[in-house]
Amino acid sequence: MGKGGAISESVLKKVLLSYAYVAIWIFLSFSVIVYNKFILDQKMYNWPFPISLTMIHMAFCSSIAYLLVSVFKVVEPVSMSRELYFKSVVPIGALYSLSLWFSNSAYIYLSVSFIQMLKALMPVAVYSIGVSLKKEKFKSDTMANMISISLGVAVAAYGEAKFNSKGVTLQLLAVAFEATRLVMIQILLNSKGISLNPITSLYYVAPCCLVFLSVPWLIMEYPLLRDNSSFHLDFVIFGTNSFCAFALNLAVFLLVGKTSALTMNVAGVVKDWLLIAFSWSVIKDTVTPINLFGYGLAFLGVAYYNHSKLQALKAAEGQKKAQQADEEAGRLLEEREEGNERKNDNQN
């Protein structure tokens, strides 16, 4: 009884910790999205400079990551040649900077709820780009699922009360660049056996983002900031906002490291529904029944996609275990035969 109680207690502790990781990630992701919306929206804080905001985040994250990796050595750096850095990390940094820039820009024109609905297109973009780059195999049933997700998002867009074509274009570009970044990480880094956790990722990628963003910033936002004295940098607002952005990266590492990427996907769906409810009830954004119906269709498609990925992972893991068992059995059989041969030799 005591042993069973101990096992139950350890299982309960593991489950509660998993829920805690999920809750922390949802809270931080929720906070960063709402905080960015508050800063950028002209009806709220009214600081409509998405490139500047992204650069502030990247500068803060670069500094903290540098301290953790190079000064305090909390995290070990990844062994990487200069050639690999420029061929792999720099393109990923460029894509990441574009994704963050366009994603933050969309908050100026679109509601939080509608942006979450558009983000449901991420699996469609990742799969489509993966197929085009021959990283994914084309399957008719998977493509049909992608079409159903796209249809749901299209219905949600049709029902959007405050549809803004510029905002939609920016968010769709953000999804496309982020999906390309995820696929390129697989091609350029994972295929070479290099895995970056969020801290080392920021250590290598965030400085690239700063360099790439500095060009459009100098052309588009610096002249406005220089000539408009009414805009000033509030260190409390931007400091806490940047800290939340960095903490979110740590939460991603914690959630995926202690649970799984699939858990993060499921948690992301919960977060999206919470943001839609928050956007409607607190920010007073208009959410129409057609919005919800369309997103419901997209949600079902995404849920089926996650389920299919889980089944594929289980099948691959089962196949790997069976292969290992066969190899182990073969090794034992060889050892037994060698033992029998030695025994026969001794008898002779």
C-alpha positions as a printed Julia matrix, in Angstrom:
348×3 Matrix{Float64}:
   0.0     0.0     0.0
   2.84    2.36    0.95
   4.67    1.53   -2.27
   1.55    2.09   -4.38
   0.92    5.36   -2.53
   4.49    6.49   -3.25
   4.07    5.68   -6.95
   0.75    7.53   -7.07
   2.32   10.49   -5.3
   5.22   10.67   -7.8
   2.85   10.4   -10.75
   0.62   13.11   -9.26
   3.66   15.34   -8.73
   4.74   14.83  -12.36
   1.24   15.65  -13.64
   1.01   18.78  -11.46
   4.45   19.94  -12.66
   3.37   19.45  -16.28
   0.25   21.54  -15.65
   2.44   24.19  -13.97
   4.76   24.38  -17.02
   1.73   24.7   -19.3
   0.19   27.4   -17.1
   3.46   29.4   -16.98
   3.85   29.24  -20.77
   0.21   30.22  -21.42
   0.47   33.12  -18.95
   3.7    34.49  -20.45
   2.61   34.0   -24.07
  -0.72   35.64  -23.25
   1.07   38.52  -21.48
   3.52   39.22  -24.32
   0.77   39.28  -26.96
  -1.52   41.58  -24.94
   1.43   43.77  -23.86
   2.63   44.2   -27.46
  -0.91   45.06  -28.53
  -1.15   47.64  -25.71
   2.12   49.33  -26.73
   1.52   49.36  -30.5
  -2.21   50.11  -30.71
  -2.98   53.76  -31.47
  -6.01   53.64  -29.15
  -3.96   52.45  -26.18
  -0.31   53.36  -25.44
   0.06   54.65  -29.01
   3.7    53.81  -29.79
   3.27   52.47  -33.36
   6.88   51.5   -34.05
   6.97   47.7   -34.47
  10.56   47.56  -35.78
  11.8    49.57  -32.8
   9.86   47.36  -30.37
  11.28   44.21  -31.96
  14.81   45.65  -31.81
  14.38   46.5   -28.12
  13.32   42.89  -27.46
  16.29   41.52  -29.43
  18.79   43.86  -27.72
  17.49   42.84  -24.28
  17.44   39.11  -25.13
  20.93   39.3   -26.71
  22.35   40.94  -23.58
  20.8    38.44  -21.15
  21.75   35.47  -23.35
  25.34   36.74  -23.59
  25.56   37.03  -19.8
  24.13   33.52  -19.28
  26.34   31.88  -21.93
  29.64   33.83  -21.94
  29.88   35.43  -18.49
  28.06   33.22  -15.95
  28.33   30.08  -18.15
  24.9    28.82  -17.08
  24.45   27.38  -20.59
  27.2    25.87  -22.73
  27.67   27.45  -26.19
  27.29   25.25  -29.27
  30.44   24.34  -31.2
  29.94   26.14  -34.5
  32.32   27.2   -37.27
  32.14   30.67  -38.83
  31.11   29.11  -42.16
  28.23   27.22  -40.53
  27.18   30.38  -38.69
  26.91   32.45  -41.86
  25.34   29.66  -43.95
  22.84   28.46  -41.33
  22.26   30.86  -38.43
  22.31   34.11  -40.43
  19.49   33.05  -42.85
  17.43   31.82  -39.88
  18.04   35.16  -38.11
  16.89   37.06  -41.21
  13.66   35.04  -41.38
  13.07   35.46  -37.64
  13.51   39.24  -37.84
  10.99   39.47  -40.7
   8.53   37.23  -38.85
   8.69   39.33  -35.66
   8.57   42.63  -37.55
   5.45   41.76  -39.58
   3.76   39.99  -36.66
   4.19   43.0   -34.36
   3.1    45.36  -37.17
  -0.18   43.47  -37.55
  -1.21   44.46  -33.99
  -1.54   48.07  -35.17
  -4.3    47.12  -37.63
  -5.99   43.94  -36.36
  -7.65   42.74  -33.16
  -5.91   40.23  -30.9
  -8.66   37.67  -31.5
  -8.48   37.86  -35.31
  -4.67   37.57  -35.29
  -4.94   34.32  -33.3
  -7.39   33.01  -35.9
  -4.99   33.84  -38.72
  -2.16   32.09  -36.84
  -4.12   28.84  -37.23
  -2.64   28.79  -40.76
   0.81   27.95  -39.37
   0.52   24.14  -39.93
  -0.64   24.84  -43.5
   2.38   27.05  -44.17
   4.86   24.66  -42.53
   3.5    21.65  -44.44
   3.33   23.47  -47.78
   6.89   24.84  -47.48
   8.12   21.45  -46.24
   6.63   19.74  -49.31
   8.03   22.36  -51.71
  11.53   21.94  -50.19
  11.13   18.12  -50.16
  11.32   17.97  -46.37
   7.78   16.57  -46.11
   6.09   13.92  -48.25
   2.97   14.98  -50.12
  -0.1    13.12  -48.85
  -3.55   13.73  -50.24
  -5.28   13.28  -46.85
  -2.9    15.74  -45.17
  -3.42   18.27  -47.97
  -7.2    17.86  -47.6
  -6.78   18.65  -43.89
  -4.69   21.73  -44.77
  -7.46   22.89  -47.13
 -10.05   22.49  -44.34
  -7.92   24.66  -42.01
  -7.53   27.29  -44.74
 -11.27   27.23  -45.39
 -12.0    27.76  -41.69
  -9.63   30.75  -41.52
 -11.2    32.17  -44.71
 -14.66   31.94  -43.09
 -13.31   33.64  -39.95
 -11.83   36.42  -42.11
 -15.14   36.82  -43.95
 -16.91   37.31  -40.61
 -14.32   39.79  -39.23
 -16.07   43.03  -38.28
 -12.94   45.2   -38.58
 -11.2    43.56  -41.52
  -8.06   45.4   -42.6
  -6.31   44.16  -45.74
  -2.93   45.64  -44.76
  -3.05   44.0   -41.34
  -4.06   40.64  -42.84
  -1.23   40.85  -45.4
   1.3    41.61  -42.64
   0.1    38.7   -40.48
   0.08   36.25  -43.4
   3.63   37.31  -44.29
   4.62   36.8   -40.65
   3.17   33.26  -40.74
   4.98   32.52  -44.03
   8.35   33.74  -42.73
   7.96   31.92  -39.41
   7.0    28.67  -41.17
  10.01   29.02  -43.49
  12.23   29.6   -40.45
  10.97   26.42  -38.76
  11.6    24.35  -41.91
  15.04   25.92  -42.41
  16.0    25.05  -38.82
  15.37   21.41  -39.73
  17.34   21.68  -42.98
  20.23   23.93  -41.9
  20.75   22.96  -38.24
  19.02   19.76  -37.15
  20.27   17.85  -40.21
  23.83   18.71  -39.1
  23.17   17.45  -35.57
  23.01   20.96  -34.08
  20.23   21.66  -31.59
  19.71   25.11  -30.08
  17.69   25.66  -26.91
  15.99   29.08  -26.53
  18.95   30.65  -24.68
  21.64   29.54  -27.16
  19.2    30.33  -29.98
  18.91   33.92  -28.74
  22.68   34.04  -28.17
  23.33   33.3   -31.86
  20.18   34.54  -33.61
  19.17   37.73  -31.75
  22.28   39.74  -32.81
  21.52   38.78  -36.45
  17.98   40.08  -36.0
  19.32   43.39  -34.68
  21.58   43.81  -37.73
  18.85   42.93  -40.24
  16.21   45.13  -38.56
  18.55   48.12  -38.35
  18.27   48.68  -42.13
  14.45   49.13  -42.35
  14.54   50.92  -38.97
  16.94   53.58  -40.25
  14.78   54.12  -43.34
  11.24   53.84  -41.91
  11.17   54.59  -38.18
  14.3    56.47  -37.14
  13.35   59.7   -39.01
   9.9    59.69  -37.35
  11.33   59.05  -33.87
  14.0    61.72  -34.38
  11.54   64.4   -35.56
   8.68   63.64  -33.16
   9.58   64.71  -29.63
   6.25   63.45  -28.19
   7.45   59.84  -28.47
   9.78   58.83  -25.65
  11.12   55.55  -24.29
   9.47   54.55  -21.03
  12.03   52.26  -19.39
   9.44   50.68  -17.06
   7.05   49.81  -19.89
   9.68   48.6   -22.36
  11.85   46.98  -19.69
   9.02   44.84  -18.32
   7.79   44.11  -21.85
  11.27   42.91  -22.9
  11.61   40.84  -19.72
   8.3    39.11  -20.51
   9.55   38.36  -24.04
  12.75   36.81  -22.67
  10.88   34.87  -19.97
   8.61   33.47  -22.69
  11.65   31.97  -24.43
  12.66   30.28  -21.17
   9.11   29.01  -20.71
   9.21   27.45  -24.2
  12.42   25.62  -23.23
  10.86   24.49  -19.94
   7.6    23.32  -21.53
   9.12   21.41  -24.46
  12.01   20.05  -22.37
   9.83   18.77  -19.54
   6.79   17.69  -21.56
   6.72   17.62  -25.38
   6.26   19.78  -28.48
   2.78   18.28  -28.86
   1.84   19.47  -25.35
   2.9    22.95  -26.42
   0.67   22.73  -29.51
  -2.33   21.71  -27.39
  -1.52   24.45  -24.85
  -1.34   26.9   -27.76
  -4.92   26.08  -28.72
  -6.06   26.74  -25.12
  -4.12   30.03  -25.15
  -5.76   31.09  -28.43
  -9.27   30.53  -27.04
  -8.36   32.45  -23.87
  -7.02   35.34  -25.96
 -10.18   35.41  -28.07
 -12.31   35.49  -24.91
 -10.08   38.21  -23.4
 -10.13   40.26  -26.59
 -13.94   40.13  -26.66
 -14.65   40.67  -22.94
 -11.87   43.04  -21.8
 -10.49   44.85  -24.84
 -14.03   44.94  -26.27
 -13.02   43.71  -29.74
 -15.93   42.56  -31.85
 -16.06   38.77  -32.24
 -18.87   37.64  -34.57
 -20.54   34.22  -34.71
 -19.06   33.75  -38.2
 -15.62   34.45  -36.7
 -16.1    31.72  -34.14
 -17.61   29.26  -36.63
 -14.69   29.72  -39.03
 -12.09   29.42  -36.29
 -13.93   26.36  -34.98
 -13.47   24.68  -38.38
  -9.79   25.65  -38.43
  -9.4    24.44  -34.83
 -10.78   21.0   -35.73
  -8.33   20.79  -38.64
  -5.39   21.76  -36.44
  -6.49   19.27  -33.76
  -6.64   16.48  -36.37
  -3.21   17.51  -37.68
  -1.71   17.33  -34.16
  -3.38   13.93  -33.64
  -1.91   12.63  -36.9
   1.56   13.89  -35.95
   1.26   12.16  -32.56
   0.28    8.85  -34.19
   3.2     9.15  -36.63
   5.62    9.83  -33.75
   4.27    6.82  -31.82
   4.61    4.6   -34.89
   8.19    5.79  -35.5
   9.07    5.25  -31.84
   7.54    1.75  -31.89
   9.47    0.9   -35.06
  12.7     2.18  -33.49
  12.13    0.09  -30.33
  11.38   -3.0   -32.43
  14.58   -2.43  -34.43
  16.6    -2.04  -31.23
  15.04   -5.24  -29.85
  15.94   -7.11  -33.07
  19.52   -5.8   -32.91
  19.78   -6.81  -29.24
  18.41  -10.27  -30.0
  20.85  -10.64  -32.9
  23.76   -9.59  -30.69
  22.77  -12.09  -27.98
  22.43  -14.84  -30.58
  25.92  -14.08  -31.93
  27.37  -14.14  -28.39
  25.65  -17.46  -27.71
  26.98  -18.99  -30.94
  30.5   -17.72  -30.17
  30.2   -19.23  -26.67
  29.08  -22.58  -28.11
  32.0   -22.54  -30.59
  34.5   -21.87  -27.79
  32.93  -24.65  -25.72
  33.22  -27.12  -28.61
  36.85  -26.08  -29.21
  37.68  -26.7   -25.54
  36.07  -30.11  -25.63
  38.04  -31.07  -28.73
